[in-house]
Amino acid sequence: MQWVQVRSSAVSALGYDAPRHTLGIEFTTTHQVYFYFDVPQFEFEAFLDSPSKGKYLTQVFLPKNYRCSGPHAKRRLAA
């Protein structure tokens, strides 16, 4: 999974594994990581391009109810 640091008060980094369609989100205050499954690549790109990562997360991404695993202490998803 390739991670990208982002400027946000809510999200510190986003990661995406294209073959697995898995999106990783690391939160700024807790540094906990959540992995979301069956996420299309366009969703990751839209998240990256959004001017407010926190608003995108709460208003667009989370309402789609992607399957989730977390919290995790590290940016690594177990195989």
mmCIF file of the N, C-alpha and C atoms, coordinates in Angstrom:
data_MODEL
# 
_entry.id   MODEL 
# 
loop_
_atom_site.group_PDB 
_atom_site.id 
_atom_site.type_symbol 
_atom_site.label_atom_id 
_atom_site.label_alt_id 
_atom_site.label_comp_id 
_atom_site.label_asym_id 
_atom_site.label_entity_id 
_atom_site.label_seq_id 
_atom_site.pdbx_PDB_ins_code 
_atom_site.Cartn_x 
_atom_site.Cartn_y 
_atom_site.Cartn_z 
_atom_site.occupancy 
_atom_site.B_iso_or_equiv 
_atom_site.pdbx_formal_charge 
_atom_site.auth_seq_id 
_atom_site.auth_comp_id 
_atom_site.auth_asym_id 
_atom_site.auth_atom_id 
_atom_site.pdbx_PDB_model_num 
ATOM 1   N N  . MET A 1 1  ? 0.855   -1.176  0.000  1.00 0.00 ? 1  MET A N  1 
ATOM 2   C CA . MET A 1 1  ? 0.000   0.000   0.000  1.00 0.00 ? 1  MET A CA 1 
ATOM 3   C C  . MET A 1 1  ? 0.895   1.231   0.000  1.00 0.00 ? 1  MET A C  1 
ATOM 4   N N  . GLN A 1 2  ? 0.627   2.124   -0.925 1.00 0.00 ? 2  GLN A N  1 
ATOM 5   C CA . GLN A 1 2  ? 1.352   3.387   -0.994 1.00 0.00 ? 2  GLN A CA 1 
ATOM 6   C C  . GLN A 1 2  ? 0.600   4.433   -0.177 1.00 0.00 ? 2  GLN A C  1 
ATOM 7   N N  . TRP A 1 3  ? 1.319   5.125   0.721  1.00 0.00 ? 3  TRP A N  1 
ATOM 8   C CA . TRP A 1 3  ? 0.709   6.129   1.594  1.00 0.00 ? 3  TRP A CA 1 
ATOM 9   C C  . TRP A 1 3  ? 1.082   7.520   1.131  1.00 0.00 ? 3  TRP A C  1 
ATOM 10  N N  . VAL A 1 4  ? 0.127   8.447   1.286  1.00 0.00 ? 4  VAL A N  1 
ATOM 11  C CA . VAL A 1 4  ? 0.326   9.847   0.932  1.00 0.00 ? 4  VAL A CA 1 
ATOM 12  C C  . VAL A 1 4  ? -0.007  10.689  2.152  1.00 0.00 ? 4  VAL A C  1 
ATOM 13  N N  . GLN A 1 5  ? 0.952   11.506  2.601  1.00 0.00 ? 5  GLN A N  1 
ATOM 14  C CA . GLN A 1 5  ? 0.681   12.444  3.685  1.00 0.00 ? 5  GLN A CA 1 
ATOM 15  C C  . GLN A 1 5  ? -0.254  13.524  3.150  1.00 0.00 ? 5  GLN A C  1 
ATOM 16  N N  . VAL A 1 6  ? -1.247  13.906  3.939  1.00 0.00 ? 6  VAL A N  1 
ATOM 17  C CA . VAL A 1 6  ? -2.188  14.948  3.520  1.00 0.00 ? 6  VAL A CA 1 
ATOM 18  C C  . VAL A 1 6  ? -2.243  16.042  4.578  1.00 0.00 ? 6  VAL A C  1 
ATOM 19  N N  . ARG A 1 7  ? -2.651  17.225  4.150  1.00 0.00 ? 7  ARG A N  1 
ATOM 20  C CA . ARG A 1 7  ? -2.801  18.354  5.066  1.00 0.00 ? 7  ARG A CA 1 
ATOM 21  C C  . ARG A 1 7  ? -4.243  18.412  5.513  1.00 0.00 ? 7  ARG A C  1 
ATOM 22  N N  . SER A 1 8  ? -4.452  18.044  6.765  1.00 0.00 ? 8  SER A N  1 
ATOM 23  C CA . SER A 1 8  ? -5.808  17.993  7.295  1.00 0.00 ? 8  SER A CA 1 
ATOM 24  C C  . SER A 1 8  ? -5.725  17.942  8.812  1.00 0.00 ? 8  SER A C  1 
ATOM 25  N N  . SER A 1 9  ? -6.698  18.533  9.454  1.00 0.00 ? 9  SER A N  1 
ATOM 26  C CA . SER A 1 9  ? -6.754  18.442  10.912 1.00 0.00 ? 9  SER A CA 1 
ATOM 27  C C  . SER A 1 9  ? -7.344  17.104  11.365 1.00 0.00 ? 9  SER A C  1 
ATOM 28  N N  . ALA A 1 10 ? -7.960  16.374  10.445 1.00 0.00 ? 10 ALA A N  1 
ATOM 29  C CA . ALA A 1 10 ? -8.609  15.103  10.784 1.00 0.00 ? 10 ALA A CA 1 
ATOM 30  C C  . ALA A 1 10 ? -7.819  13.881  10.319 1.00 0.00 ? 10 ALA A C  1 
ATOM 31  N N  . VAL A 1 11 ? -7.232  13.958  9.135  1.00 0.00 ? 11 VAL A N  1 
ATOM 32  C CA . VAL A 1 11 ? -6.579  12.816  8.493  1.00 0.00 ? 11 VAL A CA 1 
ATOM 33  C C  . VAL A 1 11 ? -5.114  13.161  8.240  1.00 0.00 ? 11 VAL A C  1 
ATOM 34  N N  . SER A 1 12 ? -4.200  12.283  8.672  1.00 0.00 ? 12 SER A N  1 
ATOM 35  C CA . SER A 1 12 ? -2.782  12.569  8.441  1.00 0.00 ? 12 SER A CA 1 
ATOM 36  C C  . SER A 1 12 ? -2.240  11.896  7.187  1.00 0.00 ? 12 SER A C  1 
ATOM 37  N N  . ALA A 1 13 ? -2.836  10.758  6.800  1.00 0.00 ? 13 ALA A N  1 
ATOM 38  C CA . ALA A 1 13 ? -2.355  10.060  5.611  1.00 0.00 ? 13 ALA A CA 1 
ATOM 39  C C  . ALA A 1 13 ? -3.455  9.179   5.033  1.00 0.00 ? 13 ALA A C  1 
ATOM 40  N N  . LEU A 1 14 ? -3.374  8.995   3.712  1.00 0.00 ? 14 LEU A N  1 
ATOM 41  C CA . LEU A 1 14 ? -4.273  8.099   2.990  1.00 0.00 ? 14 LEU A CA 1 
ATOM 42  C C  . LEU A 1 14 ? -3.412  7.109   2.226  1.00 0.00 ? 14 LEU A C  1 
ATOM 43  N N  . GLY A 1 15 ? -3.830  5.870   2.198  1.00 0.00 ? 15 GLY A N  1 
ATOM 44  C CA . GLY A 1 15 ? -3.128  4.850   1.439  1.00 0.00 ? 15 GLY A CA 1 
ATOM 45  C C  . GLY A 1 15 ? -4.102  4.086   0.572  1.00 0.00 ? 15 GLY A C  1 
ATOM 46  N N  . TYR A 1 16 ? -3.594  3.561   -0.547 1.00 0.00 ? 16 TYR A N  1 
ATOM 47  C CA . TYR A 1 16 ? -4.470  2.782   -1.417 1.00 0.00 ? 16 TYR A CA 1 
ATOM 48  C C  . TYR A 1 16 ? -3.709  1.607   -2.001 1.00 0.00 ? 16 TYR A C  1 
ATOM 49  N N  . ASP A 1 17 ? -4.328  0.445   -1.973 1.00 0.00 ? 17 ASP A N  1 
ATOM 50  C CA . ASP A 1 17 ? -3.824  -0.773  -2.584 1.00 0.00 ? 17 ASP A CA 1 
ATOM 51  C C  . ASP A 1 17 ? -4.769  -1.097  -3.735 1.00 0.00 ? 17 ASP A C  1 
ATOM 52  N N  . ALA A 1 18 ? -4.348  -0.746  -4.948 1.00 0.00 ? 18 ALA A N  1 
ATOM 53  C CA . ALA A 1 18 ? -5.221  -0.895  -6.115 1.00 0.00 ? 18 ALA A CA 1 
ATOM 54  C C  . ALA A 1 18 ? -5.620  -2.342  -6.393 1.00 0.00 ? 18 ALA A C  1 
ATOM 55  N N  . PRO A 1 19 ? -4.683  -3.310  -6.355 1.00 0.00 ? 19 PRO A N  1 
ATOM 56  C CA . PRO A 1 19 ? -5.105  -4.691  -6.632 1.00 0.00 ? 19 PRO A CA 1 
ATOM 57  C C  . PRO A 1 19 ? -6.148  -5.214  -5.641 1.00 0.00 ? 19 PRO A C  1 
ATOM 58  N N  . ARG A 1 20 ? -6.077  -4.755  -4.394 1.00 0.00 ? 20 ARG A N  1 
ATOM 59  C CA . ARG A 1 20 ? -7.026  -5.216  -3.375 1.00 0.00 ? 20 ARG A CA 1 
ATOM 60  C C  . ARG A 1 20 ? -8.200  -4.261  -3.174 1.00 0.00 ? 20 ARG A C  1 
ATOM 61  N N  . HIS A 1 21 ? -8.181  -3.120  -3.850 1.00 0.00 ? 21 HIS A N  1 
ATOM 62  C CA . HIS A 1 21 ? -9.236  -2.110  -3.688 1.00 0.00 ? 21 HIS A CA 1 
ATOM 63  C C  . HIS A 1 21 ? -9.426  -1.745  -2.212 1.00 0.00 ? 21 HIS A C  1 
ATOM 64  N N  . THR A 1 22 ? -8.302  -1.517  -1.541 1.00 0.00 ? 22 THR A N  1 
ATOM 65  C CA . THR A 1 22 ? -8.321  -1.225  -0.111 1.00 0.00 ? 22 THR A CA 1 
ATOM 66  C C  . THR A 1 22 ? -7.791  0.177   0.150  1.00 0.00 ? 22 THR A C  1 
ATOM 67  N N  . LEU A 1 23 ? -8.551  0.951   0.892  1.00 0.00 ? 23 LEU A N  1 
ATOM 68  C CA . LEU A 1 23 ? -8.176  2.314   1.269  1.00 0.00 ? 23 LEU A CA 1 
ATOM 69  C C  . LEU A 1 23 ? -7.801  2.325   2.737  1.00 0.00 ? 23 LEU A C  1 
ATOM 70  N N  . GLY A 1 24 ? -6.668  2.945   3.053  1.00 0.00 ? 24 GLY A N  1 
ATOM 71  C CA . GLY A 1 24 ? -6.246  3.108   4.439  1.00 0.00 ? 24 GLY A CA 1 
ATOM 72  C C  . GLY A 1 24 ? -6.343  4.568   4.836  1.00 0.00 ? 24 GLY A C  1 
ATOM 73  N N  . ILE A 1 25 ? -6.810  4.820   6.036  1.00 0.00 ? 25 ILE A N  1 
ATOM 74  C CA . ILE A 1 25 ? -6.895  6.177   6.565  1.00 0.00 ? 25 ILE A CA 1 
ATOM 75  C C  . ILE A 1 25 ? -6.205  6.202   7.918  1.00 0.00 ? 25 ILE A C  1 
ATOM 76  N N  . GLU A 1 26 ? -5.213  7.098   8.056  1.00 0.00 ? 26 GLU A N  1 
ATOM 77  C CA . GLU A 1 26 ? -4.568  7.315   9.348  1.00 0.00 ? 26 GLU A CA 1 
ATOM 78  C C  . GLU A 1 26 ? -5.071  8.649   9.891  1.00 0.00 ? 26 GLU A C  1 
ATOM 79  N N  . PHE A 1 27 ? -5.559  8.616   11.123 1.00 0.00 ? 27 PHE A N  1 
ATOM 80  C CA . PHE A 1 27 ? -6.144  9.818   11.718 1.00 0.00 ? 27 PHE A CA 1 
ATOM 81  C C  . PHE A 1 27 ? -5.093  10.637  12.451 1.00 0.00 ? 27 PHE A C  1 
ATOM 82  N N  . THR A 1 28 ? -5.247  11.931  12.389 1.00 0.00 ? 28 THR A N  1 
ATOM 83  C CA . THR A 1 28 ? -4.260  12.879  12.895 1.00 0.00 ? 28 THR A CA 1 
ATOM 84  C C  . THR A 1 28 ? -4.072  12.798  14.402 1.00 0.00 ? 28 THR A C  1 
ATOM 85  N N  . THR A 1 29 ? -5.122  12.839  15.160 1.00 0.00 ? 29 THR A N  1 
ATOM 86  C CA . THR A 1 29 ? -4.982  12.943  16.611 1.00 0.00 ? 29 THR A CA 1 
ATOM 87  C C  . THR A 1 29 ? -4.615  11.623  17.277 1.00 0.00 ? 29 THR A C  1 
ATOM 88  N N  . THR A 1 30 ? -5.131  10.523  16.789 1.00 0.00 ? 30 THR A N  1 
ATOM 89  C CA . THR A 1 30 ? -4.890  9.221   17.429 1.00 0.00 ? 30 THR A CA 1 
ATOM 90  C C  . THR A 1 30 ? -3.805  8.407   16.744 1.00 0.00 ? 30 THR A C  1 
ATOM 91  N N  . HIS A 1 31 ? -3.507  8.719   15.495 1.00 0.00 ? 31 HIS A N  1 
ATOM 92  C CA . HIS A 1 31 ? -2.576  7.960   14.651 1.00 0.00 ? 31 HIS A CA 1 
ATOM 93  C C  . HIS A 1 31 ? -3.051  6.524   14.452 1.00 0.00 ? 31 HIS A C  1 
ATOM 94  N N  . GLN A 1 32 ? -4.315  6.279   14.719 1.00 0.00 ? 32 GLN A N  1 
ATOM 95  C CA . GLN A 1 32 ? -4.878  4.963   14.452 1.00 0.00 ? 32 GLN A CA 1 
ATOM 96  C C  . GLN A 1 32 ? -5.204  4.862   12.966 1.00 0.00 ? 32 GLN A C  1 
ATOM 97  N N  . VAL A 1 33 ? -5.131  3.648   12.467 1.00 0.00 ? 33 VAL A N  1 
ATOM 98  C CA . VAL A 1 33 ? -5.362  3.382   11.050 1.00 0.00 ? 33 VAL A CA 1 
ATOM 99  C C  . VAL A 1 33 ? -6.583  2.488   10.895 1.00 0.00 ? 33 VAL A C  1 
ATOM 100 N N  . TYR A 1 34 ? -7.417  2.836   9.928  1.00 0.00 ? 34 TYR A N  1 
ATOM 101 C CA . TYR A 1 34 ? -8.575  2.021   9.555  1.00 0.00 ? 34 TYR A CA 1 
ATOM 102 C C  . TYR A 1 34 ? -8.418  1.650   8.085  1.00 0.00 ? 34 TYR A C  1 
ATOM 103 N N  . PHE A 1 35 ? -8.775  0.425   7.754  1.00 0.00 ? 35 PHE A N  1 
ATOM 104 C CA . PHE A 1 35 ? -8.744  -0.040  6.372  1.00 0.00 ? 35 PHE A CA 1 
ATOM 105 C C  . PHE A 1 35 ? -10.170 -0.263  5.899  1.00 0.00 ? 35 PHE A C  1 
ATOM 106 N N  . TYR A 1 36 ? -10.453 0.210   4.693  1.00 0.00 ? 36 TYR A N  1 
ATOM 107 C CA . TYR A 1 36 ? -11.776 0.079   4.087  1.00 0.00 ? 36 TYR A CA 1 
ATOM 108 C C  . TYR A 1 36 ? -11.628 -0.744  2.817  1.00 0.00 ? 36 TYR A C  1 
ATOM 109 N N  . PHE A 1 37 ? -12.537 -1.699  2.629  1.00 0.00 ? 37 PHE A N  1 
ATOM 110 C CA . PHE A 1 37 ? -12.417 -2.676  1.559  1.00 0.00 ? 37 PHE A CA 1 
ATOM 111 C C  . PHE A 1 37 ? -13.431 -2.451  0.441  1.00 0.00 ? 37 PHE A C  1 
ATOM 112 N N  . ASP A 1 38 ? -13.068 -2.938  -0.747 1.00 0.00 ? 38 ASP A N  1 
ATOM 113 C CA . ASP A 1 38 ? -13.903 -2.823  -1.959 1.00 0.00 ? 38 ASP A CA 1 
ATOM 114 C C  . ASP A 1 38 ? -14.138 -1.363  -2.334 1.00 0.00 ? 38 ASP A C  1 
ATOM 115 N N  . VAL A 1 39 ? -13.110 -0.549  -2.133 1.00 0.00 ? 39 VAL A N  1 
ATOM 116 C CA . VAL A 1 39 ? -13.184 0.879   -2.457 1.00 0.00 ? 39 VAL A CA 1 
ATOM 117 C C  . VAL A 1 39 ? -12.602 1.083   -3.854 1.00 0.00 ? 39 VAL A C  1 
ATOM 118 N N  . PRO A 1 40 ? -13.384 1.643   -4.783 1.00 0.00 ? 40 PRO A N  1 
ATOM 119 C CA . PRO A 1 40 ? -12.848 1.880   -6.127 1.00 0.00 ? 40 PRO A CA 1 
ATOM 120 C C  . PRO A 1 40 ? -11.770 2.973   -6.112 1.00 0.00 ? 40 PRO A C  1 
ATOM 121 N N  . GLN A 1 41 ? -10.863 2.905   -7.065 1.00 0.00 ? 41 GLN A N  1 
ATOM 122 C CA . GLN A 1 41 ? -9.753  3.856   -7.113 1.00 0.00 ? 41 GLN A CA 1 
ATOM 123 C C  . GLN A 1 41 ? -10.238 5.296   -7.240 1.00 0.00 ? 41 GLN A C  1 
ATOM 124 N N  . PHE A 1 42 ? -11.331 5.522   -7.965 1.00 0.00 ? 42 PHE A N  1 
ATOM 125 C CA . PHE A 1 42 ? -11.822 6.890   -8.116 1.00 0.00 ? 42 PHE A CA 1 
ATOM 126 C C  . PHE A 1 42 ? -12.189 7.503   -6.767 1.00 0.00 ? 42 PHE A C  1 
ATOM 127 N N  . GLU A 1 43 ? -12.608 6.661   -5.824 1.00 0.00 ? 43 GLU A N  1 
ATOM 128 C CA . GLU A 1 43 ? -12.952 7.155   -4.487 1.00 0.00 ? 43 GLU A CA 1 
ATOM 129 C C  . GLU A 1 43 ? -11.700 7.666   -3.771 1.00 0.00 ? 43 GLU A C  1 
ATOM 130 N N  . PHE A 1 44 ? -10.611 6.906   -3.872 1.00 0.00 ? 44 PHE A N  1 
ATOM 131 C CA . PHE A 1 44 ? -9.333  7.329   -3.295 1.00 0.00 ? 44 PHE A CA 1 
ATOM 132 C C  . PHE A 1 44 ? -8.889  8.649   -3.922 1.00 0.00 ? 44 PHE A C  1 
ATOM 133 N N  . GLU A 1 45 ? -8.962  8.746   -5.229 1.00 0.00 ? 45 GLU A N  1 
ATOM 134 C CA . GLU A 1 45 ? -8.543  9.963   -5.930 1.00 0.00 ? 45 GLU A CA 1 
ATOM 135 C C  . GLU A 1 45 ? -9.407  11.156  -5.546 1.00 0.00 ? 45 GLU A C  1 
ATOM 136 N N  . ALA A 1 46 ? -10.712 10.944  -5.407 1.00 0.00 ? 46 ALA A N  1 
ATOM 137 C CA . ALA A 1 46 ? -11.610 12.023  -4.994 1.00 0.00 ? 46 ALA A CA 1 
ATOM 138 C C  . ALA A 1 46 ? -11.286 12.476  -3.571 1.00 0.00 ? 46 ALA A C  1 
ATOM 139 N N  . PHE A 1 47 ? -10.965 11.519  -2.701 1.00 0.00 ? 47 PHE A N  1 
ATOM 140 C CA . PHE A 1 47 ? -10.588 11.830  -1.326 1.00 0.00 ? 47 PHE A CA 1 
ATOM 141 C C  . PHE A 1 47 ? -9.330  12.707  -1.326 1.00 0.00 ? 47 PHE A C  1 
ATOM 142 N N  . LEU A 1 48 ? -8.314  12.288  -2.097 1.00 0.00 ? 48 LEU A N  1 
ATOM 143 C CA . LEU A 1 48 ? -7.078  13.061  -2.186 1.00 0.00 ? 48 LEU A CA 1 
ATOM 144 C C  . LEU A 1 48 ? -7.312  14.471  -2.715 1.00 0.00 ? 48 LEU A C  1 
ATOM 145 N N  . ASP A 1 49 ? -8.194  14.600  -3.683 1.00 0.00 ? 49 ASP A N  1 
ATOM 146 C CA . ASP A 1 49 ? -8.453  15.893  -4.330 1.00 0.00 ? 49 ASP A CA 1 
ATOM 147 C C  . ASP A 1 49 ? -9.382  16.798  -3.529 1.00 0.00 ? 49 ASP A C  1 
ATOM 148 N N  . SER A 1 50 ? -10.045 16.266  -2.523 1.00 0.00 ? 50 SER A N  1 
ATOM 149 C CA . SER A 1 50 ? -11.022 17.072  -1.781 1.00 0.00 ? 50 SER A CA 1 
ATOM 150 C C  . SER A 1 50 ? -10.313 18.164  -0.979 1.00 0.00 ? 50 SER A C  1 
ATOM 151 N N  . PRO A 1 51 ? -10.881 19.375  -0.966 1.00 0.00 ? 51 PRO A N  1 
ATOM 152 C CA . PRO A 1 51 ? -10.263 20.472  -0.218 1.00 0.00 ? 51 PRO A CA 1 
ATOM 153 C C  . PRO A 1 51 ? -10.315 20.264  1.295  1.00 0.00 ? 51 PRO A C  1 
ATOM 154 N N  . SER A 1 52 ? -11.297 19.513  1.777  1.00 0.00 ? 52 SER A N  1 
ATOM 155 C CA . SER A 1 52 ? -11.414 19.218  3.203  1.00 0.00 ? 52 SER A CA 1 
ATOM 156 C C  . SER A 1 52 ? -11.544 17.709  3.373  1.00 0.00 ? 52 SER A C  1 
ATOM 157 N N  . LYS A 1 53 ? -10.479 17.097  3.876  1.00 0.00 ? 53 LYS A N  1 
ATOM 158 C CA . LYS A 1 53 ? -10.498 15.644  4.059  1.00 0.00 ? 53 LYS A CA 1 
ATOM 159 C C  . LYS A 1 53 ? -11.519 15.230  5.124  1.00 0.00 ? 53 LYS A C  1 
ATOM 160 N N  . GLY A 1 54 ? -11.655 16.027  6.172  1.00 0.00 ? 54 GLY A N  1 
ATOM 161 C CA . GLY A 1 54 ? -12.620 15.716  7.228  1.00 0.00 ? 54 GLY A CA 1 
ATOM 162 C C  . GLY A 1 54 ? -14.052 15.748  6.734  1.00 0.00 ? 54 GLY A C  1 
ATOM 163 N N  . LYS A 1 55 ? -14.386 16.757  5.946  1.00 0.00 ? 55 LYS A N  1 
ATOM 164 C CA . LYS A 1 55 ? -15.747 16.846  5.394  1.00 0.00 ? 55 LYS A CA 1 
ATOM 165 C C  . LYS A 1 55 ? -16.003 15.726  4.402  1.00 0.00 ? 55 LYS A C  1 
ATOM 166 N N  . TYR A 1 56 ? -15.009 15.434  3.563  1.00 0.00 ? 56 TYR A N  1 
ATOM 167 C CA . TYR A 1 56 ? -15.188 14.343  2.600  1.00 0.00 ? 56 TYR A CA 1 
ATOM 168 C C  . TYR A 1 56 ? -15.420 13.030  3.344  1.00 0.00 ? 56 TYR A C  1 
ATOM 169 N N  . LEU A 1 57 ? -14.635 12.817  4.389  1.00 0.00 ? 57 LEU A N  1 
ATOM 170 C CA . LEU A 1 57 ? -14.770 11.601  5.186  1.00 0.00 ? 57 LEU A CA 1 
ATOM 171 C C  . LEU A 1 57 ? -16.175 11.461  5.751  1.00 0.00 ? 57 LEU A C  1 
ATOM 172 N N  . THR A 1 58 ? -16.665 12.488  6.418  1.00 0.00 ? 58 THR A N  1 
ATOM 173 C CA . THR A 1 58 ? -17.949 12.386  7.119  1.00 0.00 ? 58 THR A CA 1 
ATOM 174 C C  . THR A 1 58 ? -19.160 12.546  6.207  1.00 0.00 ? 58 THR A C  1 
ATOM 175 N N  . GLN A 1 59 ? -19.036 13.360  5.170  1.00 0.00 ? 59 GLN A N  1 
ATOM 176 C CA . GLN A 1 59 ? -20.209 13.655  4.333  1.00 0.00 ? 59 GLN A CA 1 
ATOM 177 C C  . GLN A 1 59 ? -20.321 12.791  3.083  1.00 0.00 ? 59 GLN A C  1 
ATOM 178 N N  . VAL A 1 60 ? -19.195 12.277  2.590  1.00 0.00 ? 60 VAL A N  1 
ATOM 179 C CA . VAL A 1 60 ? -19.225 11.506  1.343  1.00 0.00 ? 60 VAL A CA 1 
ATOM 180 C C  . VAL A 1 60 ? -18.799 10.049  1.566  1.00 0.00 ? 60 VAL A C  1 
ATOM 181 N N  . PHE A 1 61 ? -17.646 9.847   2.181  1.00 0.00 ? 61 PHE A N  1 
ATOM 182 C CA . PHE A 1 61 ? -17.068 8.504   2.262  1.00 0.00 ? 61 PHE A CA 1 
ATOM 183 C C  . PHE A 1 61 ? -17.793 7.591   3.253  1.00 0.00 ? 61 PHE A C  1 
ATOM 184 N N  . LEU A 1 62 ? -17.892 7.998   4.508  1.00 0.00 ? 62 LEU A N  1 
ATOM 185 C CA . LEU A 1 62 ? -18.486 7.122   5.522  1.00 0.00 ? 62 LEU A CA 1 
ATOM 186 C C  . LEU A 1 62 ? -19.943 6.737   5.245  1.00 0.00 ? 62 LEU A C  1 
ATOM 187 N N  . PRO A 1 63 ? -20.767 7.632   4.685  1.00 0.00 ? 63 PRO A N  1 
ATOM 188 C CA . PRO A 1 63 ? -22.149 7.217   4.383  1.00 0.00 ? 63 PRO A CA 1 
ATOM 189 C C  . PRO A 1 63 ? -22.258 6.071   3.377  1.00 0.00 ? 63 PRO A C  1 
ATOM 190 N N  . LYS A 1 64 ? -21.182 5.773   2.647  1.00 0.00 ? 64 LYS A N  1 
ATOM 191 C CA . LYS A 1 64 ? -21.218 4.670   1.676  1.00 0.00 ? 64 LYS A CA 1 
ATOM 192 C C  . LYS A 1 64 ? -21.058 3.307   2.340  1.00 0.00 ? 64 LYS A C  1 
ATOM 193 N N  . ASN A 1 65 ? -20.711 3.293   3.628  1.00 0.00 ? 65 ASN A N  1 
ATOM 194 C CA . ASN A 1 65 ? -20.652 2.060   4.427  1.00 0.00 ? 65 ASN A CA 1 
ATOM 195 C C  . ASN A 1 65 ? -19.759 0.971   3.842  1.00 0.00 ? 65 ASN A C  1 
ATOM 196 N N  . TYR A 1 66 ? -18.540 1.340   3.443  1.00 0.00 ? 66 TYR A N  1 
ATOM 197 C CA . TYR A 1 66 ? -17.580 0.328   3.014  1.00 0.00 ? 66 TYR A CA 1 
ATOM 198 C C  . TYR A 1 66 ? -17.233 -0.548  4.209  1.00 0.00 ? 66 TYR A C  1 
ATOM 199 N N  . ARG A 1 67 ? -16.974 -1.812  3.942  1.00 0.00 ? 67 ARG A N  1 
ATOM 200 C CA . ARG A 1 67 ? -16.544 -2.737  4.999  1.00 0.00 ? 67 ARG A CA 1 
ATOM 201 C C  . ARG A 1 67 ? -15.230 -2.236  5.577  1.00 0.00 ? 67 ARG A C  1 
ATOM 202 N N  . CYS A 1 68 ? -15.083 -2.314  6.897  1.00 0.00 ? 68 CYS A N  1 
ATOM 203 C CA . CYS A 1 68 ? -13.975 -1.663  7.581  1.00 0.00 ? 68 CYS A CA 1 
ATOM 204 C C  . CYS A 1 68 ? -13.297 -2.594  8.577  1.00 0.00 ? 68 CYS A C  1 
ATOM 205 N N  . SER A 1 69 ? -11.998 -2.371  8.768  1.00 0.00 ? 69 SER A N  1 
ATOM 206 C CA . SER A 1 69 ? -11.218 -3.058  9.787  1.00 0.00 ? 69 SER A CA 1 
ATOM 207 C C  . SER A 1 69 ? -10.394 -2.026  10.546 1.00 0.00 ? 69 SER A C  1 
ATOM 208 N N  . GLY A 1 70 ? -10.507 -2.029  11.852 1.00 0.00 ? 70 GLY A N  1 
ATOM 209 C CA . GLY A 1 70 ? -9.715  -1.088  12.642 1.00 0.00 ? 70 GLY A CA 1 
ATOM 210 C C  . GLY A 1 70 ? -10.394 -0.828  13.966 1.00 0.00 ? 70 GLY A C  1 
ATOM 211 N N  . PRO A 1 71 ? -9.713  -0.129  14.825 1.00 0.00 ? 71 PRO A N  1 
ATOM 212 C CA . PRO A 1 71 ? -8.455  0.585   14.565 1.00 0.00 ? 71 PRO A CA 1 
ATOM 213 C C  . PRO A 1 71 ? -7.227  -0.329  14.664 1.00 0.00 ? 71 PRO A C  1 
ATOM 214 N N  . HIS A 1 72 ? -6.206  0.071   13.932 1.00 0.00 ? 72 HIS A N  1 
ATOM 215 C CA . HIS A 1 72 ? -4.902  -0.592  13.964 1.00 0.00 ? 72 HIS A CA 1 
ATOM 216 C C  . HIS A 1 72 ? -3.861  0.429   14.380 1.00 0.00 ? 72 HIS A C  1 
ATOM 217 N N  . ALA A 1 73 ? -2.796  -0.030  14.983 1.00 0.00 ? 73 ALA A N  1 
ATOM 218 C CA . ALA A 1 73 ? -1.748  0.868   15.466 1.00 0.00 ? 73 ALA A CA 1 
ATOM 219 C C  . ALA A 1 73 ? -0.734  1.215   14.375 1.00 0.00 ? 73 ALA A C  1 
ATOM 220 N N  . LYS A 1 74 ? -0.732  0.455   13.273 1.00 0.00 ? 74 LYS A N  1 
ATOM 221 C CA . LYS A 1 74 ? 0.267   0.674   12.227 1.00 0.00 ? 74 LYS A CA 1 
ATOM 222 C C  . LYS A 1 74 ? -0.392  0.716   10.858 1.00 0.00 ? 74 LYS A C  1 
ATOM 223 N N  . ARG A 1 75 ? 0.370   1.228   9.897  1.00 0.00 ? 75 ARG A N  1 
ATOM 224 C CA . ARG A 1 75 ? -0.112  1.343   8.519  1.00 0.00 ? 75 ARG A CA 1 
ATOM 225 C C  . ARG A 1 75 ? 0.044   0.065   7.714  1.00 0.00 ? 75 ARG A C  1 
ATOM 226 N N  . ARG A 1 76 ? 0.025   -1.060  8.338  1.00 0.00 ? 76 ARG A N  1 
ATOM 227 C CA . ARG A 1 76 ? 0.235   -2.308  7.615  1.00 0.00 ? 76 ARG A CA 1 
ATOM 228 C C  . ARG A 1 76 ? -0.986  -3.188  7.777  1.00 0.00 ? 76 ARG A C  1 
ATOM 229 N N  . LEU A 1 77 ? -1.484  -3.674  6.678  1.00 0.00 ? 77 LEU A N  1 
ATOM 230 C CA . LEU A 1 77 ? -2.643  -4.571  6.687  1.00 0.00 ? 77 LEU A CA 1 
ATOM 231 C C  . LEU A 1 77 ? -2.147  -6.004  6.661  1.00 0.00 ? 77 LEU A C  1 
ATOM 232 N N  . ALA A 1 78 ? -2.617  -6.796  7.581  1.00 0.00 ? 78 ALA A N  1 
ATOM 233 C CA . ALA A 1 78 ? -2.217  -8.206  7.630  1.00 0.00 ? 78 ALA A CA 1 
ATOM 234 C C  . ALA A 1 78 ? -2.696  -8.925  6.383  1.00 0.00 ? 78 ALA A C  1 
ATOM 235 N N  . ALA A 1 79 ? -1.884  -9.807  5.873  1.00 0.00 ? 79 ALA A N  1 
ATOM 236 C CA . ALA A 1 79 ? -2.214  -10.546 4.635  1.00 0.00 ? 79 ALA A CA 1 
ATOM 237 C C  . ALA A 1 79 ? -3.298  -11.561 4.887  1.00 0.00 ? 79 ALA A C  1 
# 
